[in-house]
Amino acid sequence: MKIQQIFRDPVHQELFERDGYVVIDLTSADTVQEIARQFYNINESVPSGFSSGATIADQQVKDKLFADMDAALQADMDRAFIHYKKLGSTFLCKAPGENSKVNVHQDWSVVDEKRYASATVWIPTQAVDEHNGALRVLPGSHLFFDKYRNNNIPISYRGSEEMLWENMFIVPMKPGQAFILNHAVLHASPPNMTDKERLVIAYGITSAEAGLAFYYKAATPGSPVEKYLMPDDFFLRYHNIGERPLFGDKVQEFPYEVPAVSGEEIYRMIQAEKEKRRNIPYFREHWLKG
Ligand SMILES: O=C(O)CCC(=O)C(=O)O
């Protein structure tokens, strides 16, 4: 079954469905640089390592940040997306230093991924590359596994993280561009080894009609997965990340096992994705060289 369209441009939709991500020209450098000022209004100093505004506990601060970002970007978002809804937005900051590396991961599963995509619209406020923390991505990997994803739910690719990192490639970007990544695609980012923080605006989006769910699992081994139906502002309100949500409608609880997929099998999947793109000049140049 095909997932619901969220991009206005059918070419963007096609690339997003094939690769699990697409990079588009979303807005102007001036717009994102203006929004970036807000970061310094709400942070007296730059938090160390990698930090997300999602963990801010003060709801008013988060709501205002989303409202301000959205006022600046609404027209650009509406030009790029169709039949969609926004799930909130915030800043992702990478302070200078080794400890700002983001390891290989997929984002939480929050919609029925057979019918809909949920995605992050990742908008750097400055040029990004391998030195200051651009994204690394594994094209096509959004279709590798079909398990629920959340903190504490075991990952299908455990033991293969290093191979996955090695097989990703980095995507340098200019301010005003947007990297729209399906929450299921494998991605990561290197540490920021420059002396200036890297600041990104991140929106959550999904299809207008998609219902949201959150699959919580306690850290205790053997604990069941608890399914919560969530309101559309769930990303904006959930701040005790990794802990049981304090809101939402718990509708199910069930035992859940995630078998590890072997390194050989994952290697085969990666090679198949590379093979599919062997004749595409962009991937030949950036991913398949060597
Ligand atoms: O901003 C980054 O460097 C990584 C962001 C990321 O991986 C995420 O939001 O899931």
The ligand as an SDF file (V2000), in Angstrom:
LIG
                    3D

 10  9  0  0  0  0  0  0  0  0999 V2000
   20.5110   17.3020   14.8590 O   0  0  0  0  0  0  0  0  0  0  0  0
   21.2070   16.2880   14.7940 C   0  0  0  0  0  0  0  0  0  0  0  0
   22.4250   16.3130   14.6670 O   0  0  0  0  0  0  0  0  0  0  0  0
   20.5780   14.9340   14.8770 C   0  0  0  0  0  0  0  0  0  0  0  0
   19.0960   15.0040   15.0000 C   0  0  0  0  0  0  0  0  0  0  0  0
   18.4770   13.6750   15.0680 C   0  0  0  0  0  0  0  0  0  0  0  0
   19.0730   12.6740   14.8410 O   0  0  0  0  0  0  0  0  0  0  0  0
   17.0810   13.5570   15.3960 C   0  0  0  0  0  0  0  0  0  0  0  0
   16.4260   14.5800   15.6630 O   0  0  0  0  0  0  0  0  0  0  0  0
   16.5630   12.4310   15.4150 O   0  0  0  0  0  0  0  0  0  0  0  0
  1  2  2  0
  2  3  1  0
  2  4  1  0
  4  5  1  0
  5  6  1  0
  6  7  2  0
  6  8  1  0
  8  9  2  0
  8 10  1  0
M  END
$$$$
